[in-house]
Amino acid sequence: MASKGARSDLRQVPVPRKRGTSVRSVRKYKITPRSRSGAQESPLYGLKAGEWQKPYLRTSHGVLYNCDCMDLFRALGTGSIDTIFADPPFNLGKDYGHGKVNDRLEEKRYLEWCFGWLEESARVLKPGGSLFVYILPRWAYRFATFLDSRLAFRHWIAVCMKGTFPRGRKLYPAHYALLYFTKGEPKTFNRVRLPIPTCRHCGKDIKDYGGHRKYLNPEGLNLTDFWEDTSPNRHRKFKTRNVNELKIMIPARAIEISTNPGDVVLDPFGGGGSTYQAAQERNRLWIGCELGDCSPIRSRIEGMDSLSCSMSPPAILRTAFMDVRHDLSFLRVTT
């Protein structure tokens, strides 16, 4: 995970408290690579601290950085984000391209890394802000245990997994977990309704609703914590980012539930950019980063609204950062 020629040490690192940061900092969970010269670098990927990180893309609603998520987290102020949607690597040994992401870590190291960005997620959320984490159940219960002392549990949303196969002496896996936590009582909770499902052949209702069909809300059914109308994630060994693996419906619903127009959404694992598209289409501001190839995200946003890519986001977005230039370049803080 460290840069070539560097060694990584797992240890607690004392960090002086800075203005706008919490005492319980992510830095006690991070991996700190050191180069042969002894110079300290940013966690996990060897990005140098003390440099200005320029935006890869700016739009009328958001800003994208081609960097490690921990660099972005450390640049954000405490209580600056309304909602976070995270779809991190699952540690399944996938090749995300260019060798920048090691997706096959020892369990301890993977959890150390995840607890780091989860801790920072809790820090940067506003009071009442929301965190959604899309992850395998294998890791979800560990994440939930970690978050339980930091945020308020709301839901374990089961996102239907289709086209599965038997895996050894286990039940067929049938869902992904979408963890939903808030920083105290949610400041925003919007009820999302779904169209009443009908048969694609005859057009009639699939269920009879016990004879109470006429009493259903004409705007549709209330969204539950079981989502069976989503497409499967593609677990090919070699993942290109030419096609986004996560259906836009998933981050879109999270955004609709937990934000209002003008709120700020953060996605620290950009992937194919579905969260940014969902946020922009719903008039939310967004901040994101992707360590790998960002060009598919640019293509996606340009294809959706090419005019927005020639504009800059509103000045209010700069208030989310602790030290940022006019062009939204942020300063990588020392580790």
Secondary structure as GFF3:
##gff-version 3
##sequence-region A 1 335
A	DSSP	beta_strand	7	10	.	.	.	ID=ss1
A	DSSP	three_ten_helix	26	28	.	.	.	ID=ss2
A	DSSP	beta_strand	31	34	.	.	.	ID=ss3
A	DSSP	beta_strand	52	53	.	.	.	ID=ss4
A	DSSP	beta_strand	57	58	.	.	.	ID=ss5
A	DSSP	beta_strand	62	65	.	.	.	ID=ss6
A	DSSP	alpha_helix	69	75	.	.	.	ID=ss7
A	DSSP	beta_strand	81	86	.	.	.	ID=ss8
A	DSSP	alpha_helix	107	124	.	.	.	ID=ss9
A	DSSP	beta_strand	125	135	.	.	.	ID=ss10
A	DSSP	alpha_helix	137	147	.	.	.	ID=ss11
A	DSSP	beta_strand	152	160	.	.	.	ID=ss12
A	DSSP	beta_strand	175	182	.	.	.	ID=ss13
A	DSSP	beta_strand	193	194	.	.	.	ID=ss14
A	DSSP	three_ten_helix	209	211	.	.	.	ID=ss15
A	DSSP	three_ten_helix	213	215	.	.	.	ID=ss16
A	DSSP	beta_strand	221	222	.	.	.	ID=ss17
A	DSSP	beta_strand	226	227	.	.	.	ID=ss18
A	DSSP	alpha_helix	249	258	.	.	.	ID=ss19
A	DSSP	beta_strand	264	267	.	.	.	ID=ss20
A	DSSP	alpha_helix	274	281	.	.	.	ID=ss21
A	DSSP	beta_strand	285	289	.	.	.	ID=ss22
A	DSSP	alpha_helix	295	304	.	.	.	ID=ss23
A	DSSP	three_ten_helix	306	310	.	.	.	ID=ss24
A	DSSP	three_ten_helix	315	320	.	.	.	ID=ss25
A	DSSP	beta_strand	330	331	.	.	.	ID=ss26
###
